[in-house]
Amino acid sequence: MVKPYSKKIAIAKTCTAVSNLSRTWDECWAGLLKGEVLFAPGDDIGNKWPKTAALSMIADRAGWKLQPPFLFRFKTLANVVAGDMKPLVDSLVERNDGVRINVIVATCHSDPCALTALIDYTHGVTDSMPDEAWEMLLKNNVTKYLAESLERDLPVSVVSSACASALVAASSAADMIDADLCDAVLVVALDSMARVACAGFHNIGAMTKTQCSPYDVERTGTTVGEGAVSFMLVDDKLIPADQIYGHISGTSIYCDAAHIVEPNPEGVRSVLEEAIEQAGITSSDITGIYWHGTGTKHNDRTESLVSELMFGEKSPPCTSTKGSLGHTMGASGAYNILAACETNRSGLISPVASLKESEYPNLDVVQGAPREVPQGPVLVTALGFGGINAAVVVTP
């Protein structure tokens, strides 16, 4: 028996998301509803990147430092999303005397920029190693970046659970609030473009040469990307009702260690069932699903098998955001949590971009246009390398 949360864990309406599609979460959601696709070939962004692969890149903006050699790319994204959340943090402190706010960073590979600079230098791609890169190699810069933007020295922890990092962070944050270890947790989920990620996905044959098309019969893999998302989980007694975006009613995380890259259907099912049980509902109550949906053969097939085990012949309406956003690594689950909130607010679930013909008839995949769904529990999933599986149930 899974113990339900004793507190109502709210997701604050103030949130932010920087992506290949947008500067804000509102713009990102609008792009997802339209099924927008904005990928770029790897050889457009610098030396020694995979020449044949499409990548999901965040566009540069005034005052940002995102251009090659990418030394400040991770720092810039961290500063931007943390800075966007500063007004909410400040208002919580002003309204609630003694409020305890923690920060959890969710990331696959943290800041890869200095390591990339070192690799470039040692392999003769560049003639020198920037002075800043040496310092970045020796320090834990993530906490420094956040403190700079928030102008507060808050307790910070880092979750690195492969591509399930954002959902693991959300689960941990909800548990901390429920256990009265803190009153609110700022979740910052981000990964910047990293050559090591591109090389890894390319070497295992999971990186498409065209574009990510989850569930499509002709899909050839995922599109490696980058992203930065931040949202606040808080005891809902601490914020006005009109500032609540949704609630986290159930979570589950587990590493079954079944395979280094191929998820195990039984392991995934157990995690989803536990999250649903904690939310106090059954699988028949789920109104929509945001799958991990990478567009790889292994991932999509696993989700079809899990759906059959849990929902029978037909799943609830379901989707993947990666057809538009690419695989944003540690940030990917965070986009889906916000999308689940927006689905309950707007009554729409976004379509899978680039999907022409689904391989899996048992998945009721939304394609072509957004689909209307009733308000209710929306299931969000994440499947990470090494058998790390996570699920979150988002309710109105």
VEXLUMGU-239721 format. One record per residue (C-alpha): residue in three letters; x, z, y; residue number from 1. Coordinates in nm, 3 decimals, decimal comma, padded with zeros to 5 digits, always signed. Each point is the difference from the previous one (the first is absolute). Example, Ala and Ser with C-alpha at 12.3 -4.5 7.8 and 13.67 -1.06 7.14 Angstrom:
{res:ALA; u:+01,230; w:+00,780; v:-00,450; n:1} .
{res:SER; u:+00,137; w:-00,066; v:+00,344; n:2} .
END
This chain:
{res:MET; u:+00,000; w:+00,000; v:+00,000; n:1} .
{res:VAL; u:+00,147; w:-00,110; v:+00,332; n:2} .
{res:LYS; u:-00,054; w:+00,247; v:+00,283; n:3} .
{res:PRO; u:-00,167; w:-00,159; v:+00,305; n:4} .
{res:TYR; u:+00,143; w:+00,049; v:+00,346; n:5} .
{res:SER; u:-00,124; w:+00,323; v:+00,159; n:6} .
{res:LYS; u:+00,031; w:-00,151; v:+00,348; n:7} .
{res:LYS; u:-00,123; w:-00,327; v:+00,146; n:8} .
{res:ILE; u:+00,312; w:-00,210; v:+00,055; n:9} .
{res:ALA; u:-00,068; w:-00,234; v:+00,291; n:10} .
{res:ILE; u:+00,182; w:-00,319; v:+00,095; n:11} .
{res:ALA; u:+00,021; w:-00,011; v:+00,378; n:12} .
{res:LYS; u:-00,137; w:-00,312; v:+00,168; n:13} .
{res:THR; u:+00,315; w:-00,030; v:+00,212; n:14} .
{res:CYS; u:+00,243; w:-00,195; v:-00,217; n:15} .
{res:THR; u:+00,244; w:-00,287; v:+00,032; n:16} .
{res:ALA; u:+00,129; w:-00,286; v:-00,210; n:17} .
{res:VAL; u:+00,262; w:-00,262; v:+00,084; n:18} .
{res:SER; u:+00,005; w:-00,303; v:-00,229; n:19} .
{res:ASN; u:+00,080; w:-00,369; v:-00,022; n:20} .
{res:LEU; u:-00,351; w:-00,058; v:+00,136; n:21} .
{res:SER; u:-00,015; w:+00,246; v:+00,285; n:22} .
{res:ARG; u:+00,124; w:+00,277; v:+00,228; n:23} .
{res:THR; u:-00,299; w:+00,233; v:-00,057; n:24} .
{res:TRP; u:-00,222; w:+00,101; v:-00,289; n:25} .
{res:ASP; u:-00,308; w:-00,153; v:+00,164; n:26} .
{res:GLU; u:+00,178; w:-00,337; v:+00,023; n:27} .
{res:CYS; u:+00,123; w:+00,036; v:-00,358; n:28} .
{res:TRP; u:-00,351; w:+00,068; v:-00,132; n:29} .
{res:ALA; u:-00,135; w:-00,299; v:+00,191; n:30} .
{res:GLY; u:+00,267; w:-00,217; v:-00,164; n:31} .
{res:LEU; u:-00,083; w:+00,134; v:-00,345; n:32} .
{res:LEU; u:-00,369; w:-00,081; v:+00,048; n:33} .
{res:LYS; u:+00,094; w:-00,357; v:+00,092; n:34} .
{res:GLY; u:+00,237; w:-00,032; v:-00,297; n:35} .
{res:GLU; u:+00,289; w:-00,086; v:+00,232; n:36} .
{res:VAL; u:+00,335; w:-00,095; v:-00,152; n:37} .
{res:LEU; u:+00,320; w:+00,011; v:+00,206; n:38} .
{res:PHE; u:+00,312; w:-00,025; v:-00,215; n:39} .
{res:ALA; u:+00,341; w:-00,148; v:+00,085; n:40} .
{res:PRO; u:+00,276; w:-00,151; v:-00,216; n:41} .
{res:GLY; u:+00,296; w:+00,227; v:-00,058; n:42} .
{res:ASP; u:+00,252; w:-00,239; v:+00,149; n:43} .
{res:ASP; u:-00,169; w:+00,041; v:+00,339; n:44} .
{res:ILE; u:+00,122; w:+00,356; v:+00,046; n:45} .
{res:GLY; u:+00,374; w:+00,007; v:-00,060; n:46} .
{res:ASN; u:+00,295; w:-00,059; v:-00,229; n:47} .
{res:LYS; u:-00,007; w:+00,066; v:-00,372; n:48} .
{res:TRP; u:-00,375; w:+00,056; v:-00,036; n:49} .
{res:PRO; u:-00,176; w:-00,163; v:-00,296; n:50} .
{res:LYS; u:-00,042; w:-00,359; v:+00,116; n:51} .
{res:THR; u:-00,301; w:-00,094; v:-00,210; n:52} .
{res:ALA; u:-00,225; w:+00,303; v:+00,048; n:53} .
{res:ALA; u:-00,273; w:+00,065; v:+00,254; n:54} .
{res:LEU; u:+00,029; w:+00,336; v:+00,177; n:55} .
{res:SER; u:-00,249; w:+00,210; v:+00,196; n:56} .
{res:MET; u:+00,178; w:+00,080; v:+00,324; n:57} .
{res:ILE; u:-00,106; w:+00,201; v:+00,305; n:58} .
{res:ALA; u:+00,037; w:-00,200; v:+00,320; n:59} .
{res:ASP; u:+00,227; w:+00,125; v:+00,275; n:60} .
{res:ARG; u:-00,149; w:+00,132; v:+00,324; n:61} .
{res:ALA; u:+00,132; w:+00,094; v:+00,342; n:62} .
{res:GLY; u:+00,226; w:+00,304; v:-00,021; n:63} .
{res:TRP; u:+00,026; w:-00,012; v:-00,377; n:64} .
{res:LYS; u:+00,322; w:-00,059; v:-00,194; n:65} .
{res:LEU; u:-00,109; w:-00,190; v:-00,308; n:66} .
{res:GLN; u:+00,223; w:-00,306; v:+00,009; n:67} .
{res:PRO; u:+00,308; w:-00,061; v:-00,221; n:68} .
{res:PRO; u:+00,216; w:+00,180; v:-00,098; n:69} .
{res:PHE; u:-00,298; w:+00,237; v:-00,040; n:70} .
{res:LEU; u:+00,206; w:+00,312; v:+00,067; n:71} .
{res:PHE; u:-00,282; w:+00,174; v:+00,187; n:72} .
{res:ARG; u:-00,298; w:-00,149; v:-00,182; n:73} .
{res:PHE; u:-00,105; w:+00,311; v:-00,193; n:74} .
{res:LYS; u:+00,065; w:+00,227; v:+00,300; n:75} .
{res:THR; u:-00,210; w:-00,222; v:+00,227; n:76} .
{res:LEU; u:-00,297; w:+00,001; v:-00,237; n:77} .
{res:ALA; u:+00,022; w:+00,378; v:-00,050; n:78} .
{res:ASN; u:+00,017; w:+00,060; v:+00,375; n:79} .
{res:VAL; u:-00,294; w:-00,232; v:+00,067; n:80} .
{res:VAL; u:-00,250; w:+00,149; v:-00,246; n:81} .
{res:ALA; u:+00,104; w:+00,361; v:+00,065; n:82} .
{res:GLY; u:-00,024; w:-00,062; v:+00,375; n:83} .
{res:ASP; u:-00,350; w:-00,140; v:-00,045; n:84} .
{res:MET; u:-00,104; w:+00,327; v:-00,167; n:85} .
{res:LYS; u:+00,153; w:+00,233; v:+00,259; n:86} .
{res:PRO; u:-00,322; w:+00,033; v:+00,208; n:87} .
{res:LEU; u:-00,192; w:+00,115; v:-00,308; n:88} .
{res:VAL; u:+00,269; w:+00,252; v:-00,093; n:89} .
{res:ASP; u:+00,007; w:+00,130; v:+00,357; n:90} .
{res:SER; u:-00,380; w:+00,033; v:+00,015; n:91} .
{res:LEU; u:-00,012; w:+00,192; v:-00,328; n:92} .
{res:VAL; u:+00,259; w:+00,245; v:+00,132; n:93} .
{res:GLU; u:-00,183; w:+00,039; v:+00,333; n:94} .
{res:ARG; u:-00,344; w:+00,056; v:-00,158; n:95} .
{res:ASN; u:+00,107; w:+00,227; v:-00,286; n:96} .
{res:ASP; u:+00,229; w:+00,291; v:+00,077; n:97} .
{res:GLY; u:+00,260; w:+00,049; v:-00,273; n:98} .
{res:VAL; u:-00,095; w:-00,316; v:-00,188; n:99} .
{res:ARG; u:+00,246; w:-00,083; v:-00,278; n:100} .
{res:ILE; u:+00,090; w:-00,369; v:-00,017; n:101} .
{res:ASN; u:+00,233; w:-00,147; v:-00,261; n:102} .
{res:VAL; u:+00,133; w:-00,354; v:-00,038; n:103} .
{res:ILE; u:+00,044; w:-00,194; v:-00,323; n:104} .
{res:VAL; u:+00,193; w:-00,326; v:+00,000; n:105} .
{res:ALA; u:-00,087; w:-00,246; v:-00,279; n:106} .
{res:THR; u:+00,261; w:-00,265; v:-00,071; n:107} .
{res:CYS; u:+00,147; w:-00,196; v:-00,287; n:108} .
{res:HIS; u:+00,354; w:-00,042; v:+00,125; n:109} .
{res:SER; u:+00,007; w:+00,178; v:+00,338; n:110} .
{res:ASP; u:+00,228; w:-00,159; v:+00,260; n:111} .
{res:PRO; u:+00,188; w:-00,288; v:-00,170; n:112} .
{res:CYS; u:+00,158; w:-00,134; v:+00,316; n:113} .
{res:ALA; u:+00,335; w:+00,179; v:-00,009; n:114} .
{res:LEU; u:+00,047; w:-00,070; v:-00,372; n:115} .
{res:THR; u:-00,077; w:-00,368; v:+00,061; n:116} .
{res:ALA; u:+00,256; w:-00,006; v:+00,282; n:117} .
{res:LEU; u:+00,259; w:+00,156; v:-00,232; n:118} .
{res:ILE; u:-00,071; w:-00,253; v:-00,275; n:119} .
{res:ASP; u:+00,027; w:-00,285; v:+00,248; n:120} .
{res:TYR; u:+00,333; w:+00,131; v:+00,124; n:121} .
{res:THR; u:+00,153; w:+00,062; v:-00,345; n:122} .
{res:HIS; u:-00,108; w:-00,345; v:-00,123; n:123} .
{res:GLY; u:+00,129; w:-00,183; v:+00,305; n:124} .
{res:VAL; u:-00,339; w:-00,099; v:+00,140; n:125} .
{res:THR; u:+00,095; w:+00,174; v:+00,327; n:126} .
{res:ASP; u:+00,339; w:+00,069; v:+00,155; n:127} .
{res:SER; u:-00,060; w:+00,362; v:+00,092; n:128} .
{res:MET; u:-00,214; w:+00,305; v:-00,067; n:129} .
{res:PRO; u:-00,197; w:+00,119; v:+00,307; n:130} .
{res:ASP; u:+00,090; w:+00,352; v:+00,114; n:131} .
{res:GLU; u:-00,365; w:+00,104; v:-00,017; n:132} .
{res:ALA; u:-00,016; w:-00,102; v:-00,366; n:133} .
{res:TRP; u:+00,269; w:+00,250; v:-00,101; n:134} .
{res:GLU; u:-00,197; w:+00,283; v:+00,161; n:135} .
{res:MET; u:-00,325; w:-00,118; v:-00,160; n:136} .
{res:LEU; u:+00,162; w:+00,007; v:-00,344; n:137} .
{res:LEU; u:+00,091; w:+00,367; v:+00,035; n:138} .
{res:LYS; u:-00,314; w:+00,152; v:+00,152; n:139} .
{res:ASN; u:-00,363; w:+00,052; v:-00,097; n:140} .
{res:ASN; u:-00,131; w:-00,210; v:+00,283; n:141} .
{res:VAL; u:-00,370; w:-00,008; v:-00,094; n:142} .
{res:THR; u:-00,065; w:+00,353; v:+00,125; n:143} .
{res:LYS; u:+00,200; w:-00,076; v:+00,314; n:144} .
{res:TYR; u:-00,205; w:-00,312; v:+00,076; n:145} .
{res:LEU; u:-00,330; w:+00,187; v:-00,035; n:146} .
{res:ALA; u:+00,113; w:+00,296; v:+00,211; n:147} .
{res:GLU; u:+00,104; w:-00,241; v:+00,276; n:148} .
{res:SER; u:-00,340; w:-00,167; v:+00,011; n:149} .
{res:LEU; u:-00,219; w:+00,307; v:-00,048; n:150} .
{res:GLU; u:+00,218; w:+00,215; v:+00,229; n:151} .
{res:ARG; u:-00,056; w:+00,282; v:-00,246; n:152} .
{res:ASP; u:+00,207; w:+00,153; v:-00,277; n:153} .
{res:LEU; u:-00,258; w:+00,009; v:-00,280; n:154} .
{res:PRO; u:+00,066; w:+00,072; v:-00,370; n:155} .
{res:VAL; u:+00,071; w:-00,335; v:-00,167; n:156} .
{res:SER; u:+00,014; w:-00,093; v:-00,368; n:157} .
{res:VAL; u:+00,066; w:-00,341; v:-00,153; n:158} .
{res:VAL; u:-00,184; w:-00,151; v:-00,298; n:159} .
{res:SER; u:+00,168; w:-00,288; v:-00,180; n:160} .
{res:SER; u:-00,215; w:-00,100; v:-00,295; n:161} .
{res:ALA; u:+00,060; w:-00,373; v:-00,009; n:162} .
{res:CYS; u:-00,303; w:-00,207; v:+00,105; n:163} .
{res:ALA; u:-00,234; w:+00,297; v:-00,052; n:164} .
{res:SER; u:+00,174; w:+00,199; v:+00,275; n:165} .
{res:ALA; u:-00,285; w:-00,007; v:+00,255; n:166} .
{res:LEU; u:-00,262; w:+00,121; v:-00,247; n:167} .
{res:VAL; u:+00,233; w:+00,267; v:-00,136; n:168} .
{res:ALA; u:+00,056; w:+00,115; v:+00,359; n:169} .
{res:ALA; u:-00,374; w:+00,006; v:+00,070; n:170} .
{res:SER; u:-00,063; w:+00,201; v:-00,317; n:171} .
{res:SER; u:+00,276; w:+00,246; v:+00,087; n:172} .
{res:ALA; u:-00,132; w:+00,035; v:+00,355; n:173} .
{res:ALA; u:-00,354; w:+00,069; v:-00,122; n:174} .
{res:ASP; u:+00,130; w:+00,260; v:-00,246; n:175} .
{res:MET; u:+00,202; w:+00,173; v:+00,275; n:176} .
{res:ILE; u:-00,304; w:+00,028; v:+00,228; n:177} .
{res:ASP; u:-00,225; w:+00,117; v:-00,282; n:178} .
{res:ALA; u:+00,254; w:+00,266; v:-00,101; n:179} .
{res:ASP; u:+00,012; w:+00,122; v:+00,363; n:180} .
{res:LEU; u:+00,368; w:-00,082; v:+00,030; n:181} .
{res:CYS; u:-00,079; w:-00,188; v:+00,321; n:182} .
{res:ASP; u:-00,298; w:-00,118; v:+00,203; n:183} .
{res:ALA; u:+00,090; w:-00,366; v:+00,045; n:184} .
{res:VAL; u:+00,251; w:-00,251; v:-00,133; n:185} .
{res:LEU; u:+00,120; w:-00,311; v:+00,178; n:186} .
{res:VAL; u:+00,070; w:-00,265; v:-00,264; n:187} .
{res:VAL; u:+00,252; w:-00,265; v:+00,106; n:188} .
{res:ALA; u:+00,030; w:-00,277; v:-00,258; n:189} .
{res:LEU; u:+00,253; w:-00,273; v:+00,061; n:190} .
{res:ASP; u:+00,260; w:-00,234; v:-00,140; n:191} .
{res:SER; u:+00,191; w:-00,265; v:+00,190; n:192} .
{res:MET; u:+00,118; w:-00,330; v:-00,143; n:193} .
{res:ALA; u:+00,287; w:+00,065; v:-00,239; n:194} .
{res:ARG; u:+00,218; w:-00,248; v:-00,180; n:195} .
{res:VAL; u:+00,028; w:+00,239; v:-00,293; n:196} .
{res:ALA; u:-00,380; w:-00,009; v:-00,048; n:197} .
{res:CYS; u:-00,005; w:-00,379; v:+00,023; n:198} .
{res:ALA; u:+00,284; w:-00,030; v:-00,249; n:199} .
{res:GLY; u:-00,161; w:+00,246; v:-00,239; n:200} .
{res:PHE; u:-00,339; w:-00,172; v:-00,008; n:201} .
{res:HIS; u:+00,168; w:-00,340; v:-00,020; n:202} .
{res:ASN; u:+00,220; w:+00,103; v:-00,293; n:203} .
{res:ILE; u:-00,291; w:+00,125; v:-00,212; n:204} .
{res:GLY; u:-00,202; w:-00,313; v:+00,070; n:205} .
{res:ALA; u:-00,269; w:+00,179; v:+00,201; n:206} .
{res:MET; u:+00,060; w:-00,176; v:+00,333; n:207} .
{res:THR; u:-00,207; w:-00,310; v:+00,068; n:208} .
{res:LYS; u:+00,155; w:-00,312; v:+00,152; n:209} .
{res:THR; u:-00,326; w:-00,083; v:+00,179; n:210} .
{res:GLN; u:-00,236; w:+00,281; v:+00,098; n:211} .
{res:CYS; u:-00,162; w:+00,303; v:-00,154; n:212} .
{res:SER; u:-00,341; w:-00,084; v:-00,156; n:213} .
{res:PRO; u:-00,122; w:+00,306; v:-00,193; n:214} .
{res:TYR; u:-00,212; w:-00,072; v:-00,311; n:215} .
{res:ASP; u:+00,022; w:-00,378; v:+00,042; n:216} .
{res:VAL; u:+00,044; w:-00,199; v:-00,321; n:217} .
{res:GLU; u:+00,300; w:-00,177; v:+00,157; n:218} .
{res:ARG; u:+00,164; w:+00,302; v:+00,161; n:219} .
{res:THR; u:+00,378; w:+00,020; v:-00,031; n:220} .
{res:GLY; u:+00,089; w:+00,344; v:+00,132; n:221} .
{res:THR; u:-00,001; w:+00,217; v:+00,308; n:222} .
{res:THR; u:+00,122; w:-00,052; v:+00,356; n:223} .
{res:VAL; u:+00,251; w:+00,265; v:+00,105; n:224} .
{res:GLY; u:-00,084; w:+00,146; v:+00,338; n:225} .
{res:GLU; u:+00,035; w:+00,289; v:+00,240; n:226} .
{res:GLY; u:-00,244; w:+00,225; v:+00,177; n:227} .
{res:ALA; u:-00,051; w:+00,323; v:+00,189; n:228} .
{res:VAL; u:-00,315; w:+00,212; v:-00,004; n:229} .
{res:SER; u:-00,081; w:+00,349; v:+00,124; n:230} .
{res:PHE; u:-00,311; w:+00,213; v:-00,038; n:231} .
{res:MET; u:-00,089; w:+00,367; v:+00,017; n:232} .
{res:LEU; u:-00,161; w:+00,212; v:-00,269; n:233} .
{res:VAL; u:-00,156; w:+00,316; v:+00,141; n:234} .
{res:ASP; u:-00,238; w:+00,279; v:-00,086; n:235} .
{res:ASP; u:-00,317; w:-00,156; v:+00,138; n:236} .
{res:LYS; u:-00,096; w:+00,325; v:+00,176; n:237} .
{res:LEU; u:+00,282; w:-00,066; v:+00,246; n:238} .
{res:ILE; u:-00,120; w:-00,334; v:+00,141; n:239} .
{res:PRO; u:-00,336; w:-00,118; v:+00,138; n:240} .
{res:ALA; u:-00,222; w:-00,193; v:-00,240; n:241} .
{res:ASP; u:+00,018; w:-00,316; v:+00,211; n:242} .
{res:GLN; u:+00,380; w:-00,004; v:-00,048; n:243} .
{res:ILE; u:-00,021; w:-00,006; v:-00,380; n:244} .
{res:TYR; u:+00,064; w:-00,337; v:-00,170; n:245} .
{res:GLY; u:-00,070; w:+00,117; v:-00,353; n:246} .
{res:HIS; u:+00,085; w:+00,267; v:-00,256; n:247} .
{res:ILE; u:+00,232; w:+00,024; v:-00,297; n:248} .
{res:SER; u:-00,214; w:+00,149; v:-00,275; n:249} .
{res:GLY; u:+00,220; w:-00,051; v:-00,304; n:250} .
{res:THR; u:+00,359; w:-00,091; v:-00,082; n:251} .
{res:SER; u:+00,221; w:-00,029; v:-00,304; n:252} .
{res:ILE; u:+00,365; w:-00,083; v:-00,062; n:253} .
{res:TYR; u:+00,190; w:-00,028; v:-00,326; n:254} .
{res:CYS; u:+00,311; w:-00,167; v:-00,135; n:255} .
{res:ASP; u:-00,050; w:-00,114; v:-00,359; n:256} .
{res:ALA; u:+00,345; w:-00,163; v:-00,012; n:257} .
{res:ALA; u:-00,144; w:-00,263; v:-00,233; n:258} .
{res:HIS; u:+00,207; w:-00,290; v:+00,132; n:259} .
{res:ILE; u:+00,237; w:-00,066; v:+00,287; n:260} .
{res:VAL; u:-00,213; w:-00,279; v:+00,154; n:261} .
{res:GLU; u:-00,314; w:-00,051; v:-00,215; n:262} .
{res:PRO; u:-00,283; w:+00,252; v:+00,057; n:263} .
{res:ASN; u:-00,176; w:+00,151; v:-00,299; n:264} .
{res:PRO; u:-00,382; w:-00,040; v:+00,003; n:265} .
{res:GLU; u:-00,068; w:+00,336; v:-00,164; n:266} .
{res:GLY; u:+00,229; w:+00,179; v:+00,245; n:267} .
{res:VAL; u:-00,166; w:-00,169; v:+00,296; n:268} .
{res:ARG; u:-00,347; w:+00,078; v:-00,133; n:269} .
{res:SER; u:+00,077; w:+00,370; v:-00,039; n:270} .
{res:VAL; u:+00,110; w:+00,023; v:+00,364; n:271} .
{res:LEU; u:-00,309; w:-00,180; v:+00,130; n:272} .
{res:GLU; u:-00,232; w:+00,215; v:-00,212; n:273} .
{res:GLU; u:+00,163; w:+00,319; v:+00,125; n:274} .
{res:ALA; u:-00,037; w:-00,098; v:+00,365; n:275} .
{res:ILE; u:-00,365; w:-00,091; v:-00,059; n:276} .
{res:GLU; u:-00,063; w:+00,329; v:-00,180; n:277} .
{res:GLN; u:+00,156; w:+00,202; v:+00,282; n:278} .
{res:ALA; u:-00,229; w:-00,180; v:+00,246; n:279} .
{res:GLY; u:-00,297; w:+00,130; v:-00,202; n:280} .
{res:ILE; u:-00,134; w:-00,345; v:-00,085; n:281} .
{res:THR; u:+00,002; w:-00,246; v:-00,290; n:282} .
{res:SER; u:+00,137; w:-00,353; v:-00,024; n:283} .
{res:SER; u:-00,353; w:-00,138; v:+00,049; n:284} .
{res:ASP; u:-00,003; w:+00,150; v:+00,352; n:285} .
{res:ILE; u:+00,297; w:-00,207; v:+00,121; n:286} .
{res:THR; u:-00,119; w:-00,254; v:+00,258; n:287} .
{res:GLY; u:+00,327; w:-00,190; v:+00,042; n:288} .
{res:ILE; u:+00,362; w:-00,014; v:-00,112; n:289} .
{res:TYR; u:+00,321; w:-00,079; v:+00,184; n:290} .
{res:TRP; u:+00,231; w:-00,078; v:-00,291; n:291} .
{res:HIS; u:+00,380; w:-00,003; v:+00,021; n:292} .
{res:GLY; u:-00,039; w:-00,374; v:-00,065; n:293} .
{res:THR; u:+00,356; w:-00,134; v:+00,029; n:294} .
{res:GLY; u:-00,067; w:-00,349; v:-00,134; n:295} .
{res:THR; u:+00,244; w:+00,042; v:-00,289; n:296} .
{res:LYS; u:-00,111; w:-00,079; v:-00,355; n:297} .
{res:HIS; u:+00,061; w:+00,353; v:-00,128; n:298} .
{res:ASN; u:-00,171; w:+00,186; v:+00,285; n:299} .
{res:ASP; u:-00,315; w:-00,211; v:+00,023; n:300} .
{res:ARG; u:-00,049; w:-00,010; v:-00,377; n:301} .
{res:THR; u:+00,034; w:+00,379; v:-00,015; n:302} .
{res:GLU; u:-00,264; w:+00,048; v:+00,268; n:303} .
{res:SER; u:-00,238; w:-00,226; v:-00,191; n:304} .
{res:LEU; u:+00,054; w:+00,204; v:-00,318; n:305} .
{res:VAL; u:-00,042; w:+00,329; v:+00,186; n:306} .
{res:SER; u:-00,319; w:-00,126; v:+00,160; n:307} .
{res:GLU; u:-00,141; w:-00,095; v:-00,340; n:308} .
{res:LEU; u:+00,081; w:+00,345; v:-00,136; n:309} .
{res:MET; u:-00,165; w:+00,176; v:+00,294; n:310} .
{res:PHE; u:-00,278; w:-00,228; v:+00,122; n:311} .
{res:GLY; u:-00,084; w:-00,220; v:-00,298; n:312} .
{res:GLU; u:-00,091; w:-00,365; v:+00,042; n:313} .
{res:LYS; u:+00,008; w:-00,002; v:+00,381; n:314} .
{res:SER; u:+00,189; w:+00,207; v:+00,253; n:315} .
{res:PRO; u:-00,134; w:+00,108; v:+00,338; n:316} .
{res:PRO; u:+00,088; w:-00,242; v:+00,283; n:317} .
{res:CYS; u:+00,377; w:+00,005; v:+00,025; n:318} .
{res:THR; u:+00,286; w:-00,151; v:+00,194; n:319} .
{res:SER; u:+00,372; w:+00,001; v:+00,078; n:320} .
{res:THR; u:+00,146; w:-00,008; v:+00,351; n:321} .
{res:LYS; u:+00,331; w:-00,148; v:-00,115; n:322} .
{res:GLY; u:-00,123; w:-00,359; v:+00,025; n:323} .
{res:SER; u:+00,013; w:+00,054; v:+00,377; n:324} .
{res:LEU; u:+00,257; w:+00,275; v:+00,049; n:325} .
{res:GLY; u:+00,240; w:-00,070; v:-00,285; n:326} .
{res:HIS; u:+00,146; w:+00,292; v:-00,191; n:327} .
{res:THR; u:+00,097; w:+00,251; v:+00,267; n:328} .
{res:MET; u:+00,157; w:+00,236; v:-00,255; n:329} .
{res:GLY; u:-00,040; w:+00,367; v:+00,099; n:330} .
{res:ALA; u:-00,250; w:-00,089; v:+00,272; n:331} .
{res:SER; u:-00,236; w:-00,203; v:-00,219; n:332} .
{res:GLY; u:-00,228; w:+00,281; v:-00,111; n:333} .
{res:ALA; u:-00,039; w:+00,126; v:+00,357; n:334} .
{res:TYR; u:-00,155; w:-00,330; v:+00,113; n:335} .
{res:ASN; u:-00,245; w:+00,032; v:-00,288; n:336} .
{res:ILE; u:-00,102; w:+00,356; v:+00,091; n:337} .
{res:LEU; u:-00,083; w:-00,114; v:+00,353; n:338} .
{res:ALA; u:-00,178; w:-00,307; v:-00,138; n:339} .
{res:ALA; u:-00,213; w:+00,226; v:-00,220; n:340} .
{res:CYS; u:-00,097; w:+00,203; v:+00,308; n:341} .
{res:GLU; u:-00,089; w:-00,318; v:+00,184; n:342} .
{res:THR; u:-00,203; w:-00,126; v:-00,295; n:343} .
{res:ASN; u:-00,217; w:+00,311; v:+00,023; n:344} .
{res:ARG; u:-00,024; w:-00,030; v:+00,378; n:345} .
{res:SER; u:-00,082; w:-00,372; v:+00,017; n:346} .
{res:GLY; u:-00,162; w:-00,054; v:-00,340; n:347} .
{res:LEU; u:+00,244; w:-00,283; v:-00,074; n:348} .
{res:ILE; u:+00,273; w:-00,040; v:-00,260; n:349} .
{res:SER; u:+00,270; w:-00,253; v:+00,086; n:350} .
{res:PRO; u:+00,060; w:-00,312; v:-00,212; n:351} .
{res:VAL; u:+00,315; w:-00,087; v:-00,195; n:352} .
{res:ALA; u:+00,182; w:-00,257; v:+00,210; n:353} .
{res:SER; u:+00,110; w:-00,323; v:-00,171; n:354} .
{res:LEU; u:-00,206; w:+00,067; v:-00,314; n:355} .
{res:LYS; u:-00,148; w:-00,324; v:-00,134; n:356} .
{res:GLU; u:-00,094; w:+00,080; v:-00,360; n:357} .
{res:SER; u:+00,019; w:+00,346; v:-00,154; n:358} .
{res:GLU; u:+00,149; w:+00,034; v:-00,346; n:359} .
{res:TYR; u:-00,203; w:+00,311; v:-00,075; n:360} .
{res:PRO; u:-00,382; w:-00,033; v:-00,018; n:361} .
{res:ASN; u:-00,044; w:+00,374; v:-00,053; n:362} .
{res:LEU; u:+00,144; w:+00,068; v:+00,347; n:363} .
{res:ASP; u:-00,262; w:-00,051; v:+00,271; n:364} .
{res:VAL; u:+00,266; w:-00,121; v:+00,242; n:365} .
{res:VAL; u:-00,109; w:-00,063; v:+00,359; n:366} .
{res:GLN; u:+00,112; w:-00,346; v:+00,107; n:367} .
{res:GLY; u:-00,067; w:-00,248; v:+00,277; n:368} .
{res:ALA; u:-00,174; w:+00,241; v:+00,237; n:369} .
{res:PRO; u:-00,056; w:+00,376; v:+00,040; n:370} .
{res:ARG; u:-00,270; w:+00,152; v:-00,216; n:371} .
{res:GLU; u:-00,255; w:+00,260; v:+00,101; n:372} .
{res:VAL; u:+00,013; w:+00,322; v:-00,201; n:373} .
{res:PRO; u:-00,187; w:+00,330; v:+00,040; n:374} .
{res:GLN; u:+00,167; w:+00,309; v:+00,136; n:375} .
{res:GLY; u:+00,143; w:+00,215; v:-00,274; n:376} .
{res:PRO; u:+00,314; w:+00,089; v:-00,193; n:377} .
{res:VAL; u:+00,268; w:-00,268; v:+00,027; n:378} .
{res:LEU; u:+00,283; w:+00,008; v:-00,254; n:379} .
{res:VAL; u:+00,357; w:-00,077; v:+00,109; n:380} .
{res:THR; u:+00,276; w:-00,052; v:-00,258; n:381} .
{res:ALA; u:+00,377; w:-00,041; v:-00,006; n:382} .
{res:LEU; u:+00,229; w:-00,088; v:-00,290; n:383} .
{res:GLY; u:+00,372; w:+00,059; v:+00,054; n:384} .
{res:PHE; u:+00,304; w:-00,102; v:-00,198; n:385} .
{res:GLY; u:+00,102; w:+00,253; v:-00,263; n:386} .
{res:GLY; u:-00,361; w:+00,079; v:-00,095; n:387} .
{res:ILE; u:-00,096; w:+00,182; v:+00,321; n:388} .
{res:ASN; u:-00,376; w:-00,033; v:+00,035; n:389} .
{res:ALA; u:-00,219; w:+00,144; v:+00,277; n:390} .
{res:ALA; u:-00,362; w:-00,010; v:+00,109; n:391} .
{res:VAL; u:-00,200; w:+00,123; v:+00,298; n:392} .
{res:VAL; u:-00,377; w:+00,017; v:+00,044; n:393} .
{res:VAL; u:-00,104; w:-00,057; v:+00,362; n:394} .
{res:THR; u:-00,351; w:+00,105; v:+00,105; n:395} .
{res:PRO; u:-00,188; w:-00,023; v:+00,334; n:396} .
END
